[in-house]
Amino acid sequence: MEMIWIARLRRLNAGIAVATGAVLLACAAFVLIDIVLRGLGLPSLGGTEEIAGYVMAVATAWGMSYALLELGHVRIDLLRARGGARVRAALDVLSMAILSATVVFIAIKAWPVVERSITMGSRANTPLETPLAWAQVPWFAGWVWFAAMACLLTALSASLVLRGRLDEAEAAIGAFAEADTLK
């Protein structure tokens, strides 16, 4: 049952990653058009740096969940590599719990920033005067999504470990050595 849920979460986050990639490509095209216009001596579109910064922040927030489910986050596995299956499983669940707590904390602390921008009608101190909430709401939503995915994955992997399904837990949340990924 846990592996079915993990597979569903992977598929869902893969779709989000594709959508995020499409937004990044659109942003890159926007920047490229601006560069070409400048090179031709035509007026710049303006604001490309600001918009690209917002897009990068939002894409990063949403992309972290995909990286989590695809085991793309960096982990130092010195102790983990020296232990047996039970030690590895315990360290994996512990690292997931710590990651989950950290991301939940970040999401909680991000909300007051967004709330303040919404209530005060804050705008960027740039020529575009972009309402900050336009970038902060999707950024915040990405952090909340990442927190939800981390907590779900922690609970599912802890369930796998408690049921003694250590190989499946390792496949879901393990850290793989670089040598293993190059084979």
DRENDO-1510 file (C-alpha; in Angstrom, 1 decimal, always signed):
<recs>
REC; n; res; u; v; w
REC; 1; MET; +0.0; +0.0; +0.0 .
REC; 2; GLU; +2.8; +2.5; +0.9 .
REC; 3; MET; +4.6; +1.9; -2.4 .
REC; 4; ILE; +1.4; +2.5; -4.3 .
REC; 5; TRP; +1.1; +5.9; -2.6 .
REC; 6; ILE; +4.8; +6.7; -3.2 .
REC; 7; ALA; +4.4; +5.8; -6.9 .
REC; 8; ARG; +1.3; +8.1; -7.1 .
REC; 9; LEU; +3.2; +10.9; -5.4 .
REC; 10; ARG; +6.1; +10.4; -7.8 .
REC; 11; ARG; +3.8; +10.6; -10.8 .
REC; 12; LEU; +2.0; +13.7; -9.4 .
REC; 13; ASN; +5.3; +15.5; -8.8 .
REC; 14; ALA; +6.7; +14.5; -12.2 .
REC; 15; GLY; +3.7; +16.3; -13.7 .
REC; 16; ILE; +4.5; +19.3; -11.6 .
REC; 17; ALA; +8.1; +19.1; -12.6 .
REC; 18; VAL; +7.1; +19.1; -16.3 .
REC; 19; ALA; +4.9; +22.2; -15.7 .
REC; 20; THR; +7.6; +23.9; -13.8 .
REC; 21; GLY; +10.1; +23.1; -16.6 .
REC; 22; ALA; +7.7; +24.6; -19.2 .
REC; 23; VAL; +7.5; +27.8; -17.1 .
REC; 24; LEU; +11.3; +27.9; -16.9 .
REC; 25; LEU; +11.5; +27.5; -20.7 .
REC; 26; ALA; +9.0; +30.3; -21.2 .
REC; 27; CYS; +11.0; +32.5; -18.9 .
REC; 28; ALA; +14.2; +31.7; -20.8 .
REC; 29; ALA; +12.5; +32.5; -24.1 .
REC; 30; PHE; +11.3; +35.8; -22.6 .
REC; 31; VAL; +14.9; +36.7; -21.5 .
REC; 32; LEU; +16.3; +35.6; -24.9 .
REC; 33; ILE; +13.9; +37.8; -26.8 .
REC; 34; ASP; +14.9; +40.7; -24.6 .
REC; 35; ILE; +18.6; +40.1; -25.2 .
REC; 36; VAL; +18.0; +39.8; -29.0 .
REC; 37; LEU; +16.0; +43.1; -29.0 .
REC; 38; ARG; +18.8; +44.8; -27.1 .
REC; 39; GLY; +21.3; +43.4; -29.5 .
REC; 40; LEU; +19.3; +44.8; -32.4 .
REC; 41; GLY; +19.2; +48.2; -30.8 .
REC; 42; LEU; +15.5; +48.0; -30.2 .
REC; 43; PRO; +13.9; +48.9; -26.9 .
REC; 44; SER; +14.1; +46.3; -24.1 .
REC; 45; LEU; +11.0; +44.5; -22.9 .
REC; 46; GLY; +12.1; +45.6; -19.4 .
REC; 47; GLY; +11.8; +43.7; -16.1 .
REC; 48; THR; +13.3; +40.5; -17.4 .
REC; 49; GLU; +15.7; +40.2; -14.5 .
REC; 50; GLU; +12.9; +40.8; -12.0 .
REC; 51; ILE; +10.5; +38.3; -13.6 .
REC; 52; ALA; +13.3; +35.7; -14.0 .
REC; 53; GLY; +14.1; +36.0; -10.3 .
REC; 54; TYR; +10.5; +35.4; -9.4 .
REC; 55; VAL; +10.2; +32.4; -11.7 .
REC; 56; MET; +13.4; +30.9; -10.3 .
REC; 57; ALA; +12.2; +31.3; -6.7 .
REC; 58; VAL; +8.8; +29.7; -7.5 .
REC; 59; ALA; +10.4; +26.9; -9.7 .
REC; 60; THR; +12.8; +26.1; -6.9 .
REC; 61; ALA; +10.1; +25.9; -4.3 .
REC; 62; TRP; +8.0; +23.6; -6.4 .
REC; 63; GLY; +10.9; +21.5; -7.8 .
REC; 64; MET; +12.2; +20.5; -4.4 .
REC; 65; SER; +9.3; +18.0; -4.0 .
REC; 66; TYR; +10.2; +16.3; -7.3 .
REC; 67; ALA; +13.9; +16.1; -6.2 .
REC; 68; LEU; +12.8; +14.6; -2.9 .
REC; 69; LEU; +10.8; +11.8; -4.4 .
REC; 70; GLU; +13.4; +11.1; -7.0 .
REC; 71; LEU; +16.2; +10.9; -4.3 .
REC; 72; GLY; +17.8; +14.0; -5.8 .
REC; 73; HIS; +18.6; +15.8; -2.5 .
REC; 74; VAL; +22.2; +15.6; -1.4 .
REC; 75; ARG; +22.9; +13.6; +1.7 .
REC; 76; ILE; +26.1; +12.8; +3.5 .
REC; 77; ASP; +26.0; +9.1; +4.0 .
REC; 78; LEU; +29.2; +8.3; +5.8 .
REC; 79; LEU; +27.5; +6.6; +8.8 .
REC; 80; ARG; +24.7; +5.2; +6.7 .
REC; 81; ALA; +27.1; +3.4; +4.4 .
REC; 82; ARG; +28.8; +1.6; +7.4 .
REC; 83; GLY; +25.6; +0.2; +8.9 .
REC; 84; GLY; +23.4; -2.7; +8.1 .
REC; 85; ALA; +20.0; -2.6; +6.6 .
REC; 86; ARG; +18.3; -1.7; +9.9 .
REC; 87; VAL; +20.8; +1.1; +10.6 .
REC; 88; ARG; +20.4; +2.5; +7.1 .
REC; 89; ALA; +16.6; +2.4; +7.4 .
REC; 90; ALA; +16.7; +4.1; +10.8 .
REC; 91; LEU; +19.0; +6.8; +9.5 .
REC; 92; ASP; +16.9; +7.3; +6.4 .
REC; 93; VAL; +13.7; +7.8; +8.4 .
REC; 94; LEU; +15.5; +10.1; +10.8 .
REC; 95; SER; +16.9; +12.2; +8.0 .
REC; 96; MET; +13.4; +12.4; +6.5 .
REC; 97; ALA; +11.9; +13.4; +9.8 .
REC; 98; ILE; +14.5; +16.1; +10.2 .
REC; 99; LEU; +13.9; +17.3; +6.6 .
REC; 100; SER; +10.2; +17.3; +7.2 .
REC; 101; ALA; +10.5; +19.3; +10.4 .
REC; 102; THR; +12.8; +21.8; +8.7 .
REC; 103; VAL; +10.6; +22.3; +5.7 .
REC; 104; VAL; +7.4; +22.7; +7.8 .
REC; 105; PHE; +9.3; +25.3; +9.9 .
REC; 106; ILE; +10.3; +27.2; +6.7 .
REC; 107; ALA; +6.7; +27.1; +5.3 .
REC; 108; ILE; +5.3; +28.4; +8.6 .
REC; 109; LYS; +7.9; +31.2; +8.7 .
REC; 110; ALA; +7.2; +32.0; +5.0 .
REC; 111; TRP; +3.5; +32.7; +5.6 .
REC; 112; PRO; +4.0; +36.0; +7.6 .
REC; 113; VAL; +6.0; +37.4; +4.7 .
REC; 114; VAL; +3.2; +36.6; +2.2 .
REC; 115; GLU; +0.5; +37.8; +4.6 .
REC; 116; ARG; +2.3; +41.1; +5.1 .
REC; 117; SER; +2.7; +41.6; +1.4 .
REC; 118; ILE; -1.0; +40.9; +0.8 .
REC; 119; THR; -2.3; +43.1; +3.6 .
REC; 120; MET; +0.0; +46.0; +2.9 .
REC; 121; GLY; -0.3; +45.7; -0.9 .
REC; 122; SER; +3.5; +45.6; -1.1 .
REC; 123; ARG; +5.0; +46.2; -4.5 .
REC; 124; ALA; +8.5; +45.6; -5.8 .
REC; 125; ASN; +10.8; +48.6; -5.6 .
REC; 126; THR; +11.5; +48.3; -9.3 .
REC; 127; PRO; +10.2; +50.0; -12.5 .
REC; 128; LEU; +7.6; +47.3; -12.9 .
REC; 129; GLU; +6.3; +47.8; -9.3 .
REC; 130; THR; +5.1; +44.2; -9.4 .
REC; 131; PRO; +2.7; +43.3; -6.5 .
REC; 132; LEU; +4.9; +41.0; -4.4 .
REC; 133; ALA; +2.0; +38.7; -3.6 .
REC; 134; TRP; +2.0; +37.6; -7.3 .
REC; 135; ALA; +5.4; +36.0; -6.8 .
REC; 136; GLN; +5.1; +35.2; -3.1 .
REC; 137; VAL; +1.8; +33.2; -3.1 .
REC; 138; PRO; +3.0; +30.6; -5.6 .
REC; 139; TRP; +6.4; +30.5; -3.9 .
REC; 140; PHE; +4.7; +29.9; -0.5 .
REC; 141; ALA; +2.5; +27.3; -2.1 .
REC; 142; GLY; +5.6; +25.5; -3.3 .
REC; 143; TRP; +7.0; +25.4; +0.2 .
REC; 144; VAL; +3.7; +24.1; +1.6 .
REC; 145; TRP; +3.6; +21.4; -1.1 .
REC; 146; PHE; +7.2; +20.4; -0.3 .
REC; 147; ALA; +6.4; +20.2; +3.4 .
REC; 148; ALA; +3.3; +18.1; +2.7 .
REC; 149; MET; +5.3; +15.8; +0.4 .
REC; 150; ALA; +8.1; +15.4; +2.9 .
REC; 151; CYS; +5.7; +14.6; +5.8 .
REC; 152; LEU; +3.8; +12.1; +3.7 .
REC; 153; LEU; +7.0; +10.4; +2.5 .
REC; 154; THR; +8.3; +10.3; +6.0 .
REC; 155; ALA; +5.1; +8.7; +7.3 .
REC; 156; LEU; +5.0; +6.2; +4.4 .
REC; 157; SER; +8.6; +5.2; +4.8 .
REC; 158; ALA; +8.4; +4.9; +8.6 .
REC; 159; SER; +5.4; +2.5; +8.0 .
REC; 160; LEU; +7.6; +0.5; +5.6 .
REC; 161; VAL; +10.4; +0.3; +8.1 .
REC; 162; LEU; +8.1; -0.7; +11.0 .
REC; 163; ARG; +6.6; -3.4; +8.8 .
REC; 164; GLY; +10.2; -4.7; +8.1 .
REC; 165; ARG; +10.1; -3.8; +4.4 .
REC; 166; LEU; +13.6; -2.3; +4.5 .
REC; 167; ASP; +14.4; -2.8; +0.8 .
REC; 168; GLU; +11.3; -0.9; -0.2 .
REC; 169; ALA; +12.0; +1.9; +2.3 .
REC; 170; GLU; +15.5; +2.2; +0.9 .
REC; 171; ALA; +14.1; +2.4; -2.6 .
REC; 172; ALA; +11.7; +5.2; -1.5 .
REC; 173; ILE; +14.0; +7.3; +0.7 .
REC; 174; GLY; +17.5; +5.8; +0.7 .
REC; 175; ALA; +20.7; +7.6; -0.3 .
REC; 176; PHE; +22.6; +6.0; -3.1 .
REC; 177; ALA; +26.3; +6.3; -3.4 .
REC; 178; GLU; +27.7; +7.9; -6.5 .
REC; 179; ALA; +29.2; +4.7; -7.6 .
REC; 180; ASP; +25.8; +3.0; -7.5 .
REC; 181; THR; +24.2; +5.6; -9.8 .
REC; 182; LEU; +27.0; +5.3; -12.4 .
REC; 183; LYS; +26.4; +1.6; -13.1 .
</recs>
